[in-house]
Every structure is written in structure tokens, then in C-alpha cells.
Amino acid sequence: MTARLTRAAGGAARLRALLESGQTIVAPGAFDPLAARLVEEAGFPAVYMTGFGTSAALLGRPDVGLLTMTEMVDNAGRIAACVDIPVIADADTGYGNPLNVIRTVGAYEAAGVAGIHIEDQVAPKKCGHMEGKLVIAAAEMAQKVRAAAQARTQPEFVIIARTDARATEGLERAIERGRMYRDAGADALFIEAVVTEKEAEAVALAFPGVPLLFNWAEGGKTPPIGLGRLTELGYRIVIFPISTLLAATAGIRRILREIAQAGTPAAALTELPTFGEFTDFIGLPQVREAEQRYAARGSAPAPQLGGTDGSDV
């Protein structure tokens, strides 16, 4: 536990430093540890644990509030344990009232993530780009944000307050809520599901100098806006929560279609990493090195996994 808390504190400090650096933090979404390792391999400074993708990956169901706090934290912890870049995690509504939020912050901190966002939807919540959302009273959410900010044991741990009020109360009221949440102690603001670039600009103008998060969700309510323009507007965090999930779905469908039609994936193998490349990526050389380091002298050699050509898998 101590090692994980130390790792978490380091990740939070790195995320805080990135926020203070003035650069725009691009954080693609990861729904599991493998996706997170791929994000890190690609050179991104942070990774976002997507609630939408976590629900799809763990349950095969939409993001409509079906996952519990412990299920979300477990996934966040597995992701944080396998990468060295900071993890920003979806914490939904905080899973209850301010007392629940206090427990939620502690659980995510212990899991090793660098920051979370909590939202002002009525539970059970929905994906921010779905219809039928409802929000709690702004004053109630402000208390949850205050509880989150005061509950953290790591001063660098980043609290991002999200409002979904654009869909129910309009943009101006969503901005007013953002001001309340900032005053309550939020480090960054997330005005979800703006519907035009002009609205994204209006949000940025309303919060000069305040770290803002932009949600780049393919097919969602917010139009695609280039990263250069978002940086120009002043957005400090840009998440791509479902890009990897959609790409994985397309890739799996493609290989399954090839197997179904041809009886073998051979025609598609040129697009895939080899077995050896993949096992190298997920750490097999390090496992074998550890086997050799800790093997007892005179004992039978440790069993070896299949060869890099895929034999004996």
C-alpha cells in the first residue's frame, strides 16, 4: 500500500506540474491496462480512464451508471499500476453525497491515479453525450466538490468538477455552476457537451486562467475542434475517451470477419504485431530475466512460455 501511495503522489505531482506548465495535456482514453500501455508507448503525457469504455469493457453495456465505485476504482488501479504516466480517472457522480465523495477520493488516491473528475448528474448518471440527463442542485454539487478538495491526502491530487447542465439548463447556467464549483475548490473545470465551437469559446472566455478540460468524443454532441484551436482558446486538458475503444472494436470485427469468411486470419496478419512483438511489449523479457535472477541453483529450470513464433501457446 505504501508503494502505491508513493506512486500515486508522484503521478499527481506530475499531473499538477503539467497543468502549471501551460501546455495542453492530451490524454487519450484507456478502458483497460493494455490500452493504457499503448497510450504510454505512443508518447502521450497522461492517460484518461474512460467510464464509457470501462462500462463497455467490463460489462459490455452502455455508460448509464451500472458500475459501482469499487469496480471503477479497481480498473483505475490496474491501469495506474502498469504505466508511469499520470492517470486521470472518471469518478462519475462521486457515488453519493459528500460523505460518499470523501470515500471515493480516498479510494482513487489509494489506487494510484493522479486526478479525478466528478459530475453533477442525478444518479444513476448517463454518458454526457446521451439524452435524458438530469442534474442535482448546484449548491449540493458545490458541497460535493468542497468535500472532495478537503478529503485528499495529497495536495497535488487534481479535482476536476464537471457539469452536465448545458443539456438541461443552457450554457449560461452551466458556466454559473462552473464558477460555483471553482469557488468550492475545484482545480479544473469540465463543461460537458457544448454543442458548437462558439460555445467552447464562450466557456474559455468565461474562465480566463482556469484549467479547462475538453471532451473530444467522436459522434457526440460536441463538434470536432482541432487541437491547435483548443490550445489557442486555453483548454489545458483534452481527452479522447472513446477513440481507442472504437478502434479496438473495429479491429476485432475485422479479424473476426476474416476468420469467418476465410477460415484463417492469415490475410489480415500483415496488419497485426507478431506474437513475439506482442509478448515483448507486455513484458515477457522482464519476466524471463526475473526467472533467471531468482531461480534456485540446482533446481529444475523454470518452464518457458511459447516461442516467439507462436508455438506451444
FENFENKA-V767847 format. One record per residue. RES is the residue in one small letter. PSI is psi in whole degrees, -180 to 180 (none if undefined). OMEGA is omega as a letter, one per 40 degrees, with the letter a starting at -180 (* if undefined). D_CENTER is the distance of its C-alpha to the mean C-alpha in Angstrom with 2 decimals. Layout:
# FENFENKA-V767847
res->RES psi->PSI omega->OMEGA d_center->D_CENTER
res->RES psi->PSI omega->OMEGA d_center->D_CENTER
This chain:
# FENFENKA-V767847
res->m psi->-41 omega->i d_center->22.00
res->t psi->-42 omega->i d_center->23.34
res->a psi->-40 omega->i d_center->21.79
res->r psi->-41 omega->i d_center->18.29
res->l psi->-39 omega->i d_center->18.88
res->t psi->-43 omega->i d_center->20.23
res->r psi->-41 omega->i d_center->17.25
res->a psi->-43 omega->i d_center->14.97
res->a psi->-39 omega->i d_center->17.46
res->g psi->-42 omega->i d_center->17.44
res->g psi->-41 omega->i d_center->13.73
res->a psi->-41 omega->i d_center->14.08
res->a psi->-39 omega->i d_center->17.24
res->r psi->-40 omega->i d_center->15.87
res->l psi->-43 omega->i d_center->13.18
res->r psi->-41 omega->i d_center->16.10
res->a psi->-39 omega->i d_center->18.34
res->l psi->-42 omega->i d_center->16.24
res->l psi->-37 omega->a d_center->16.29
res->e psi->-10 omega->a d_center->19.99
res->s psi->-20 omega->a d_center->20.76
res->g psi->-11 omega->i d_center->20.81
res->q psi->160 omega->i d_center->18.78
res->t psi->124 omega->a d_center->16.04
res->i psi->115 omega->i d_center->12.70
res->v psi->119 omega->a d_center->11.27
res->a psi->92 omega->i d_center->7.63
res->p psi->156 omega->a d_center->7.44
res->g psi->148 omega->i d_center->5.05
res->a psi->134 omega->i d_center->5.77
res->f psi->-8 omega->i d_center->7.43
res->d psi->172 omega->a d_center->9.57
res->p psi->-36 omega->i d_center->10.91
res->l psi->-46 omega->i d_center->13.02
res->a psi->-38 omega->i d_center->10.54
res->a psi->-40 omega->i d_center->8.86
res->r psi->-35 omega->i d_center->12.53
res->l psi->-38 omega->i d_center->13.30
res->v psi->-45 omega->i d_center->10.85
res->e psi->-44 omega->i d_center->12.59
res->e psi->-35 omega->a d_center->15.90
res->a psi->-7 omega->i d_center->15.67
res->g psi->12 omega->a d_center->15.79
res->f psi->150 omega->a d_center->12.73
res->p psi->-15 omega->a d_center->12.62
res->a psi->164 omega->i d_center->8.96
res->v psi->146 omega->a d_center->5.78
res->y psi->120 omega->i d_center->2.26
res->m psi->110 omega->a d_center->1.92
res->t psi->129 omega->i d_center->4.02
res->g psi->-37 omega->i d_center->7.13
res->f psi->-49 omega->a d_center->9.37
res->g psi->-35 omega->i d_center->8.78
res->t psi->-43 omega->i d_center->9.00
res->s psi->-42 omega->i d_center->12.14
res->a psi->-41 omega->a d_center->13.46
res->a psi->-41 omega->a d_center->13.15
res->l psi->-35 omega->a d_center->14.47
res->l psi->-18 omega->a d_center->16.90
res->g psi->30 omega->a d_center->17.53
res->r psi->161 omega->a d_center->17.52
res->p psi->166 omega->a d_center->16.13
res->d psi->84 omega->a d_center->13.72
res->v psi->33 omega->i d_center->16.68
res->g psi->26 omega->a d_center->16.10
res->l psi->-24 omega->a d_center->17.26
res->l psi->144 omega->i d_center->14.95
res->t psi->169 omega->i d_center->16.06
res->m psi->-44 omega->a d_center->14.53
res->t psi->-35 omega->i d_center->15.62
res->e psi->-42 omega->i d_center->14.09
res->m psi->-43 omega->a d_center->10.56
res->v psi->-40 omega->i d_center->11.35
res->d psi->-45 omega->i d_center->12.96
res->n psi->-42 omega->i d_center->10.10
res->a psi->-40 omega->a d_center->8.00
res->g psi->-40 omega->i d_center->11.37
res->r psi->-38 omega->i d_center->12.07
res->i psi->-47 omega->a d_center->9.14
res->a psi->-31 omega->a d_center->10.15
res->a psi->-17 omega->a d_center->13.70
res->c psi->3 omega->i d_center->13.79
res->v psi->159 omega->i d_center->12.58
res->d psi->-2 omega->i d_center->14.23
res->i psi->156 omega->a d_center->11.83
res->p psi->144 omega->i d_center->9.94
res->v psi->124 omega->i d_center->6.53
res->i psi->129 omega->a d_center->5.12
res->a psi->145 omega->i d_center->4.40
res->d psi->125 omega->i d_center->5.96
res->a psi->23 omega->i d_center->9.53
res->d psi->-128 omega->a d_center->11.45
res->t psi->4 omega->a d_center->14.97
res->g psi->-3 omega->i d_center->15.12
res->y psi->38 omega->i d_center->17.06
res->g psi->-150 omega->a d_center->20.44
res->n psi->-176 omega->a d_center->22.65
res->p psi->-33 omega->i d_center->22.51
res->l psi->-42 omega->i d_center->23.63
res->n psi->-38 omega->i d_center->20.75
res->v psi->-39 omega->i d_center->18.35
res->i psi->-46 omega->i d_center->20.10
res->r psi->-40 omega->a d_center->19.45
res->t psi->-46 omega->i d_center->15.76
res->v psi->-45 omega->i d_center->15.35
res->g psi->-39 omega->a d_center->17.49
res->a psi->-42 omega->i d_center->15.67
res->y psi->-38 omega->i d_center->12.23
res->e psi->-48 omega->a d_center->14.34
res->a psi->-28 omega->i d_center->16.25
res->a psi->-13 omega->i d_center->13.34
res->g psi->9 omega->a d_center->12.76
res->v psi->163 omega->a d_center->9.60
res->a psi->-21 omega->a d_center->10.54
res->g psi->160 omega->a d_center->9.63
res->i psi->160 omega->i d_center->8.66
res->h psi->141 omega->i d_center->9.64
res->i psi->150 omega->a d_center->12.42
res->e psi->166 omega->a d_center->14.43
res->d psi->25 omega->i d_center->18.15
res->q psi->156 omega->i d_center->18.50
res->v psi->138 omega->i d_center->21.12
res->a psi->142 omega->e d_center->20.04
res->p psi->136 omega->a d_center->19.49
res->k psi->175 omega->i d_center->16.99
res->k psi->161 omega->i d_center->16.22
res->c psi->140 omega->a d_center->13.71
res->g psi->-12 omega->a d_center->14.40
res->h psi->16 omega->i d_center->16.27
res->m psi->162 omega->i d_center->18.53
res->e psi->162 omega->i d_center->21.99
res->g psi->19 omega->i d_center->23.39
res->k psi->151 omega->i d_center->21.06
res->l psi->149 omega->a d_center->22.81
res->v psi->152 omega->i d_center->22.14
res->i psi->173 omega->i d_center->23.63
res->a psi->142 omega->a d_center->26.08
res->a psi->-40 omega->a d_center->24.85
res->a psi->-36 omega->i d_center->26.75
res->e psi->-43 omega->i d_center->25.11
res->m psi->-38 omega->i d_center->21.60
res->a psi->-38 omega->i d_center->22.92
res->q psi->-36 omega->i d_center->24.07
res->k psi->-40 omega->i d_center->20.69
res->v psi->-42 omega->i d_center->19.22
res->r psi->-42 omega->i d_center->22.30
res->a psi->-41 omega->i d_center->21.87
res->a psi->-45 omega->a d_center->18.27
res->a psi->-37 omega->a d_center->19.51
res->q psi->-18 omega->a d_center->22.58
res->a psi->-23 omega->a d_center->21.09
res->r psi->142 omega->i d_center->19.05
res->t psi->-17 omega->i d_center->21.07
res->q psi->115 omega->a d_center->19.46
res->p psi->-28 omega->a d_center->20.50
res->e psi->-16 omega->a d_center->17.83
res->f psi->127 omega->a d_center->14.90
res->v psi->125 omega->i d_center->13.30
res->i psi->118 omega->i d_center->13.64
res->i psi->123 omega->i d_center->12.46
res->a psi->126 omega->a d_center->14.69
res->r psi->137 omega->i d_center->14.08
res->t psi->137 omega->i d_center->17.18
res->d psi->18 omega->a d_center->17.81
res->a psi->-14 omega->i d_center->21.50
res->r psi->-39 omega->a d_center->21.99
res->a psi->-24 omega->a d_center->22.56
res->t psi->-29 omega->a d_center->24.95
res->e psi->-7 omega->a d_center->26.66
res->g psi->166 omega->a d_center->26.38
res->l psi->-44 omega->a d_center->24.96
res->e psi->-42 omega->i d_center->27.34
res->r psi->-35 omega->i d_center->26.57
res->a psi->-40 omega->i d_center->22.81
res->i psi->-41 omega->i d_center->23.64
res->e psi->-42 omega->i d_center->25.94
res->r psi->-42 omega->i d_center->23.29
res->g psi->-41 omega->i d_center->21.05
res->r psi->-42 omega->i d_center->24.08
res->m psi->-42 omega->a d_center->24.58
res->y psi->-35 omega->i d_center->21.08
res->r psi->-44 omega->i d_center->21.44
res->d psi->-28 omega->a d_center->24.83
res->a psi->-9 omega->i d_center->23.46
res->g psi->5 omega->i d_center->21.41
res->a psi->138 omega->i d_center->18.03
res->d psi->-30 omega->a d_center->17.06
res->a psi->160 omega->a d_center->15.35
res->l psi->149 omega->a d_center->15.63
res->f psi->97 omega->i d_center->13.78
res->i psi->101 omega->a d_center->16.60
res->e psi->143 omega->i d_center->15.17
res->a psi->47 omega->i d_center->17.01
res->v psi->150 omega->a d_center->19.76
res->v psi->-4 omega->i d_center->22.07
res->t psi->162 omega->i d_center->23.79
res->e psi->-34 omega->i d_center->23.50
res->k psi->-38 omega->i d_center->26.17
res->e psi->-39 omega->i d_center->24.05
res->a psi->-39 omega->i d_center->21.20
res->e psi->-41 omega->i d_center->24.04
res->a psi->-39 omega->i d_center->25.46
res->v psi->-46 omega->a d_center->22.32
res->a psi->-41 omega->i d_center->22.33
res->l psi->-29 omega->a d_center->26.07
res->a psi->-19 omega->a d_center->25.72
res->f psi->62 omega->i d_center->23.57
res->p psi->130 omega->i d_center->25.10
res->g psi->-6 omega->a d_center->23.64
res->v psi->130 omega->i d_center->20.75
res->p psi->126 omega->a d_center->17.22
res->l psi->145 omega->i d_center->15.74
res->l psi->135 omega->i d_center->12.40
res->f psi->131 omega->a d_center->12.97
res->n psi->109 omega->a d_center->11.16
res->w psi->89 omega->a d_center->12.52
res->a psi->113 omega->a d_center->12.72
res->e psi->128 omega->i d_center->15.53
res->g psi->3 omega->a d_center->18.33
res->g psi->-167 omega->a d_center->17.11
res->k psi->-26 omega->a d_center->19.29
res->t psi->130 omega->a d_center->18.40
res->p psi->155 omega->i d_center->20.38
res->p psi->131 omega->i d_center->19.14
res->i psi->132 omega->a d_center->19.87
res->g psi->150 omega->a d_center->20.25
res->l psi->-38 omega->i d_center->18.30
res->g psi->-42 omega->i d_center->21.70
res->r psi->-41 omega->i d_center->22.47
res->l psi->-40 omega->i d_center->19.26
res->t psi->-42 omega->i d_center->20.05
res->e psi->-39 omega->i d_center->23.59
res->l psi->-24 omega->i d_center->22.69
res->g psi->9 omega->i d_center->20.86
res->y psi->134 omega->a d_center->17.18
res->r psi->-22 omega->i d_center->15.44
res->i psi->129 omega->i d_center->11.73
res->v psi->118 omega->i d_center->11.07
res->i psi->147 omega->i d_center->7.88
res->f psi->77 omega->a d_center->8.74
res->p psi->-31 omega->a d_center->6.71
res->i psi->2 omega->a d_center->9.74
res->s psi->-48 omega->a d_center->11.68
res->t psi->-36 omega->i d_center->11.22
res->l psi->-45 omega->i d_center->11.76
res->l psi->-39 omega->i d_center->14.83
res->a psi->-41 omega->i d_center->16.06
res->a psi->-41 omega->i d_center->16.00
res->t psi->-44 omega->i d_center->17.84
res->a psi->-43 omega->a d_center->20.33
res->g psi->-43 omega->i d_center->20.99
res->i psi->-42 omega->i d_center->21.65
res->r psi->-42 omega->a d_center->23.86
res->r psi->-45 omega->a d_center->25.74
res->i psi->-36 omega->i d_center->26.60
res->l psi->-37 omega->i d_center->27.57
res->r psi->-40 omega->i d_center->29.77
res->e psi->-42 omega->i d_center->31.44
res->i psi->-42 omega->a d_center->32.17
res->a psi->-38 omega->a d_center->33.53
res->q psi->-37 omega->a d_center->35.73
res->a psi->-11 omega->a d_center->36.91
res->g psi->4 omega->i d_center->36.65
res->t psi->149 omega->i d_center->34.74
res->p psi->10 omega->a d_center->31.60
res->a psi->-43 omega->a d_center->33.86
res->a psi->-23 omega->a d_center->33.79
res->a psi->-2 omega->a d_center->30.02
res->l psi->-24 omega->i d_center->29.88
res->t psi->-21 omega->a d_center->30.28
res->e psi->-6 omega->a d_center->26.75
res->l psi->153 omega->i d_center->25.29
res->p psi->152 omega->i d_center->24.98
res->t psi->166 omega->i d_center->27.92
res->f psi->-44 omega->a d_center->27.75
res->g psi->-42 omega->i d_center->28.57
res->e psi->-41 omega->a d_center->25.97
res->f psi->-45 omega->a d_center->23.24
res->t psi->-32 omega->i d_center->24.57
res->d psi->-43 omega->a d_center->24.88
res->f psi->-41 omega->a d_center->21.23
res->i psi->7 omega->i d_center->20.09
res->g psi->17 omega->a d_center->22.59
res->l psi->-39 omega->i d_center->25.92
res->p psi->-38 omega->i d_center->28.04
res->q psi->-36 omega->i d_center->26.73
res->v psi->-45 omega->a d_center->27.54
res->r psi->-37 omega->i d_center->31.00
res->e psi->-41 omega->i d_center->31.61
res->a psi->-38 omega->i d_center->30.84
res->e psi->-44 omega->a d_center->33.19
res->q psi->-39 omega->a d_center->35.91
res->r psi->-38 omega->a d_center->35.43
res->y psi->8 omega->i d_center->35.74
res->a psi->134 omega->i d_center->38.21
res->a psi->136 omega->a d_center->41.41
res->r psi->136 omega->i d_center->44.47
res->g psi->-6 omega->i d_center->46.80
res->s psi->165 omega->i d_center->44.34
res->a psi->145 omega->i d_center->43.53
res->p psi->146 omega->i d_center->40.84
res->a psi->143 omega->i d_center->37.36
res->p psi->141 omega->a d_center->36.62
res->q psi->146 omega->i d_center->34.84
res->l psi->173 omega->a d_center->32.21
res->g psi->157 omega->i d_center->33.12
res->g psi->166 omega->a d_center->34.15
res->t psi->-10 omega->i d_center->32.10
res->d psi->1 omega->i d_center->34.01
res->g psi->2 omega->a d_center->32.49
res->s psi->150 omega->i d_center->35.70
res->d psi->31 omega->i d_center->35.82
res->v psi->none omega->* d_center->32.21
